[in-house]
Amino acid sequence: MLGGDQEPGNYYVGVDVGTGSVRAALVDQRGILLAFADQPINQWEPQFNHHEQSSEDIWAACCVVTKNLRETCWDKAGHFFDLPDFLSWKATGVTARSLCSLVCKWTYSAEKGWDDSFWKMIGLEDFVADNYNKIGNQVLPPGASLGNGLTPEAAKDLGLPAGIAVAASLIDAHAGGLGVIGADVRGYGLACEGQPVTSRLAVICGTSSCHMGISKDPIFVPGVWGPYFSAMVPGFWLNEGGQSVTGKLIDHMVQGHAAFPELQAKATARCQSVYAYLNSHLDLIKKAQPVGFLTVDLHVWPDFHGNRSPLADLTLKGMVTGLKLSQDLDDLAILYLATVQAIAFGTRLIIEAMEAGGHSISTLFLCGGLSKNPLFVQMHADITGMPVVLSQEVESVLVGAAILGACASGDFASVQEAMARMSKVGKVVFPRLEDKRYYDKKYQVFLKLVEHQKEYVAIMKGD
């Protein structure tokens, strides 16, 4: 953590070797001096009016002032936290770290702990000192109770009684997965009923999307993060796929279209969101065919911001094929539909990669802002061929966080028990299996798009 009002960024050391001393300053990118140190230089006068200095002594002084600066933006730091662990420390005074934060964001192994060789290799061997005190030497699974609960000071700030249990935390997307993946699905006719929770995939979809699958044994999937032990559900390994932009991409495509002002005006007149209006407009123009068939000639590759999973290629760009000269509201609605479908095809690609690696997935559990959009949900069901379970509570990240608190309080014996009791099914959306052949064809086009993009890059790089 940086002290005071300093912000993360690059910092520079300026060194001035003068006649009597070496001075050094730490300066930020704005040119502001953040720290200063100086060290005298020895001088000798072997005879009158003859002065000598030692190059070795000057170098030693340079080292001293530089080290002093480092001890000022670095060695004085007491602890280095990810935000969830910082907040739990503020609440309880306990410096324990969540296993979720350390295995997903740092280099901690649930089995082996910290790797000394890594810190030494990158010049941060001081992290190893004092039994890793600065980066965490007590690591707890999510949902474990921290210390004696809320401190009196934190309780006063939060308006809660002191001593209330506080749980070891989760990263936000992981909390969303926890909030939906364990729901009791009895009576809905789902393939995952009576099956291990490992047959479920949680998709947390908002500005970006995360795809959370768990397994009893570690599974390595190229382009998919993990496996991380106990990073979401204690006792299970987590694999995490993702799409860098989903909700943001839909906004970009809709708001950048020439017909957007017309759409905005008509949606406002009906007291609807632009997406509710677009969904109803698609129903009007589909005629006798299923709505998804409107994009038979329009195809989108959605990686406008690079691909996170499973291709792990940040150089990829977005693609649209099938554009016409017209730019009316019908064109906007169909482009919106094609973009939603492209995101769902991206999820299908991630699922196929996970299944090729050893996962066996039968049901999707969606949460997040995009799960409120019925078109987005139906397209995910149709394109993956899997039923989609929606949580009773849309704010599944908050439910997941509350599940941790419930477990820490001792009201439940385990996170798994709390998940089963507190996660509720709101709605189940089944795929239109009669449309499978159409979506299989569009998926072939989807894969061709990225194949062609790579060919274009190769051509442009060639002689």
N, C-alpha and C positions, 0 to 999 in steps of 0.2 A: 504494500500500500504506500502511496505517496502521501507525505504529510501535508497538513495545511490545505491551501487551495490549489496545490499543484495538480496538473492534469497529466495523464499518460501521454507519452510522446518521445521524441528523440532529444537528447541532451548532449552538450558539447563541452569539452574541457579546453580552456585557453590557458597557456603557460607563458609567463614572462620571466626571463632570467635577467635580473638587474645586477648592479655592481655589488650591492650589499645583501640581496635576498632573492629567492625564487618565489614568485607569486602565482597562484592558480585560481581560476574561477570556473564554476559550473554555470553554463548559460543555456537557456531554452531556445526553441525555434523562433520565439518572438524577440530574441535578443535581450531578455531580462536576466540579470545576474541573480542566481538562486543561492549560491554558496561561495565562500571565499576562504583561502588558506594561504599562509606564507611561512617561509623557513629561511633563517639567516644562512649566508654563505661565508665560510671561513676565508680570512685574508691573512697573508703573511707579508712581513716587511723585512727581508733579510738584511737590507742596509738602507740607509736614508734615501727616500724618494724612489725606491724600488718596491713594486708591489706584485705579489704572486697569488694566484688562485689555482685550485685543483679541479681539473675536469671531472675526476671521480667524485669529488665532493659536491660539485654542481649537479651531477646526475643523481646522487643520493638525495639531494635536496628536492629535485624534481619528483622523485619517487615518494618522498614524505608528503609533499603537498597534495599530490594526486591521491594518495591513500587517504589523507585527511578529508578530501572532498567526497570520496566514496563512502567514508564512514558517516559524512553529513547526510544525500538523496536516496543510501543503501543500508550500512551496518547498523544504523540506529533504528531501522524498522524492526518492530517486535514480531510481527506475524504477517504472512502473506495469505490472503483469503480469496476464494471465489465468493461472489456475492451471497449465495445462500448460506455459506458457512460464516461469513461476516455477520449476517443478520441473526443467526442463531447464537453467535458469540455475544452480540449486543444484548440479546434477550436473556441470556443465562450466565454470561461470564465464563463459559466453558469453551476452550479452544479446540475441542474435538472436531474433526472433519467428517463430513458425510462420505461414505464410500462412493456414492454416485458422483460427486464432484471430482474426487481424486482419480477414479478410474476412467471417467469420460473426458475430463478436461486436462488432467495432468498426466503423469507417467507412472502412476501407482498400480501395482498388481495386487489383486485381492489375495493371491496365493503367496507371493514373494515379497510384498511390500515395496519400498523404494529401491531404486537401482542406483547405487553409489557411482558406478562407472559413467552413467549418463551425465550426472551433475558435474563430475570432474572433467568430462570431455568438453563441456560447454563453458567451463570456467566458473561454475557456481558451486564449487565444492564446499563453500561455507554453509550451504543448505544442509549438508550432512552433519555438521557440528551439533553438539548438544542433543544428540538423538533426534534430529530432524525437527527440533522445537519450532522453528520458524514456519515450516510448511505442513506440520501435522505429525504428531507421533501417537495420537489416539484417533483411531478411525472406526466409525460406527456405521452399521447398516441403516438405511432409511427407516424411520419409524422408531428407532431406539430413543429412549428417554435421556435427555441431556441434564446432567447435574441435578440440582434441586429445583429445576423449573425456573420460572420468571424471577429475576432478581427484584428486590423492592424498587430499585430505581427504574428498571424497565417496566415493571407493573404500573408504576405511577405514570410513566410516559404513555403507556398503552391504555390506561383506564381499566386495568384488570387486576384481580387479586394476585398478590405475590405467591409464588410456589406452584402456579399452574404448570402442568407438564408441557414441555417443549420437545418436539421431535427432531432428530437428525433429518436434514432436509433432502429435497430432490430438485433437480433442474426442472424448469417449468414444463417442458414438453413431456418429460418422464412422469411428472405428476399427472398430466393429462392422460397418459397411457394407463397409469395406476387407477385413475378414476373411472375408466370405462371397461378395461379388459377383463375384470373379474366378475362382471354382472351375472346374476342368476337368470339363465335363459330358458328355464323349463317352461314348456307349454307353447313355444313359438315355432316348433317344427324345424329347428335349426340343426345342421349337421354337427355343430360343435357341442350340442347338448349331451351331457354324459361323457364327453371327451376331455382329455387334458387341456388346460388353459393354453398350452403350447400350440393348439390348432387355431388360435385367434391372432389377428394382427390389428393393433391399435394404430389408427391414422389420425394424427393431430394436425388439422388443416386450418391455416389462417393466412397470414401474409406469406409464410412459407409452410411446408408440410414435413412432418416427421412420421416415419413408419416403424413402429416398435413391435418386434417379434421376440418371443422368449423361448428358451429351450432348456432341457435338463442338463444337457452336455454342451460344451462349447462347439459352435459351428462357425467356420470361417467362410465368409462370402465376399468375393472380390467386389470392391466398390461400395460395400456396406460396412459401416463402422461396427467395431466390436470384434469378438464377443467380450462383453463386460460382465463380470460376475456380481450378482446382487445389486446392479446399478438401478434397477427399477423395482422388480419383485424379488424380495430376499430369497436366496436359494436357487434362483434361476439365472441363466446367462441371457444377456440382452444383445440383440443385433438391431442397429438403428440405420435405416435408410432415410433418404430425404430428397426433397425437391427445393431448390434454392428460392424460387418464387412461384407462388400459386395464386393466392388472392391478389397479390401485387400485379401479377401478369394480367389477370382478368381486368383489373382496374385500368391498366395501361392500354389494353386493346380497346376497351369500351370508351374510355374518356378521350382517347386520341382520335376517334373516328369523327368524320365530318358530320354525321347525323346525331352526335351526342347532345348538342343543345336542344334539338327537337325532342329527343328521348327524355331529357331532364325536364323539359316543360310539360310533356304529357304525363310523366310519372308524378310530378308535383300536383298537377290538376286532379289526379286520382288519389292523391295522398298515399302513394306507393313508393317503395324504393325503386331505383332504376332496374335492379335485377328482378324484382317481382314483376315489374312491367314487361321486361324482356321475356321472361318466362311465359307470361300470358300472351304476348305477341307471337312467340314461336308456336303456341297452340293454335293461334288464328291462321297462320300461314302454312301449317303442315298439311292441311287438307286431309286426305284419307290415309296418308302414310304415317308411320311412327315419327315422332319429332326428330329423333336422331338421324333419320335418313335425309334430312335437309342438307347435310354436309357431304353428300356423295361426291361432289366435285371440289370440295374445299378441305384442305388438310393443313394442320399446323404442327410444327416441331416446337415444343414449349421452352427450350433452354435459352431464353433471351439473356440469361445471367449465368450461363454455364451449367454443366450437369454435375450434381453432387453424387447421385446414385442412379444406377449401378455403374455408369461409365466413368465417373470420377474425372471428368474432363472440363476444366474451367474455361477452355478456349472455345467450346461449342457456342453457337449462336442460334437465334430463333429463325424459323423458316415458315413461310406461308405460301402455298401453291393453290391456284384456282381463283385468283382475284379477277374481278370484272371492273368495267369502267364506271358502273353506277355506284353511288354511295348513299343510298337511302336507308330508311330505318330497317327494312327487310335485310339489307346487306349487313348492317350492324348486328342485328339479332343472330344471323347465321354465323358471322365471324365469332361472336360471343360463344355460341354453341360449340363451334369447332375448337375454340380455345379450352373450354371446359372438358371436352372430349380428349384433347391432347394431354391435359393434366392427368386424366384417368388412365390413358394409355401409358403414361409415365409410371403410374402406380402399378399397372399390370407388369411392366418391364422389371420393376423392383421386386415384385412378388415372384416372378419367374426366376430371377437370380437367387432369391432366398430359397426357393424350393429346389433349385439345382444344387444349392449348397447343403441341403439336408433338412430344411424346414418343411412342415406339412401344414398348410394353411387352408382353412375352409370357410372362415367367416371374417368379415371386416367390422371393426368397431370404430366409428367415426365420431370425432368431437372437434370443437373449435368453431370459429366464425363461419367457415364455408359449409359446415354441416347443417347450418340453418337454411341453406339453399337447396330446395327439393330437386332441381335439375342437376346440380353437382352430385348429389347423393345417388340419384337414379342412374346417371351416367357411370358412376363408379361401380354400381351393381351390374349394369348391363355389360360393361367393357371387361370387367374382371370375371364375370360369371359367378360372382359370389354374393350372398345376401349381406346387406349392410345393417348393422345394429346401431341405432342412435340412442344415446343416453337420455334418461328422463330429465336430467339436468344438463343444459348446454354447457355450463361453466365447469367442465370436467376437471380442468386444472385445479380449480378451487376445491372440488370434491376430493381429488387425489391428495391435496395438501391436508385437508381435514381428516382423511383416512390415516395419515401419518400421526396427526395429533391424537386421534382416537386410540391408536395402537400405543403411543407413548403414555397415555393416561392410564393404561391397564384395563380399559373397558373391553378390549379384545385381546385374545391370547397371541394373535399374530396378524401381520399385515394381510395375509391371505384371507383370514376370517373377516377382518374389517372390510376388505374389498367385496367379498360376497354379500355382506349385509348392507353396505352403504352405496354400492353401484347398482343403479336401477335401469332396466330397459324402458325406453320411452316409445320407440317405434322400430319396426323391422321393415326394410325395403328389399323386396326380392328382385332378382334380375329377370328381364323379359327374355327368356331363353329362346323364344321364336326369332329374335333378332340376332342371334349369335353369329350366323354366317356373315351378315353385313359387317359386324364389328371385327370379326376375324380378318376380313378383307381390308378394312381400314387400318388394322394393326399392321398388316403387311406393308401398307403404304407408309405408315409411321416409321417402321424400321428402315425402309428404303430411304426416307428423308435424311436420316443421320448418316447412312452409308454414302449417299451422294454428297453430303456436305464434306465428308472426309476426302472424297475423291476430288472435289473442287479445290480443297486446301492443297492436296498433293500436286494438282496441276499447276497451281499458282506458285508453288515452291520449286517446281521442276525447272530444268534448264530450257 
